[in-house]
Amino acid sequence: MEVIVYFPVFLSVLPYLDPGSGSILIQVIIAALIGVGVFVRSQWANIKKLFGVKPSDADPDEDDE
C-alpha cells in the first residue's frame, strides 16, 4: 500500500543535469566513437571477408626488396 501512495511523488521529480554531467556525457560519446573506430579497424579483414571481398596478393604497405 505504501508503494502506491509514494509512487506519484517520484514522477513529479525533474532530472537535473549540471555542467559536469554534460562534460562526462560528451566524453562518453567521443570515447564510444573512437572505440567503434578501433574495433572496425582491428576487424577490417573479417568485415571484408564477410562481404565476399577477397584479399589481394600484394600488400601495398610492404616494400619489395
N, C-alpha and C positions, 0 to 999 in steps of 0.2 A: 504494500500500500504506500510506503514511503517513496518508492521509485516513481510512482505515478504522480505524486504530489510535487516532487523536486524536478522532474523531467522538463517541464516548460521553462524553468529558470535557466537551464543550460542552453536552450535555444535562443534566448534573448542576448546572450553574451556575444559581442562582436570581436573578431580576431584583431590583434594589434601587431603591426609589423614596424619595428624601428629600423633606422638606417643600417644597423649592424646585421639585421636579418636579411635585408636586401643585398648587402655585400656578400654574405655567405651564399645566398641563392645564385648570384651571378657567378661566384667561384665554382659552385656545383655544376652549373650549366656548362661553363668553359671546360672543366675537368671531364665531364661526360663526353663532350665533343672531341676532345683530344684523345680520350680513351677509345672511342669508336674509331678514330683515325688510326691509332696504333694497332688496334685489333685487325682492322681491314688490311693494313699494310703487312702485318705478320701472316695473315691467311690469304694473301692475294693469289698465290699459286693454286690453292684449293678452290678459291672462288672461280678462277678461270677454268679449272678442270670441271667444276660443277656445270658451267655453261657450255662445255664442249670445246673450249679453245685449247689446242694442242701447244705444248711448249716448243719454242724454236730451238734448233740445234745449237746455234751460236748465241752466246750471251753478249750483248753489245758492251757490257761493262768490262769484259775480260780483254786483256791485251794479248795479241798474237805474237809470241816470241819464238 
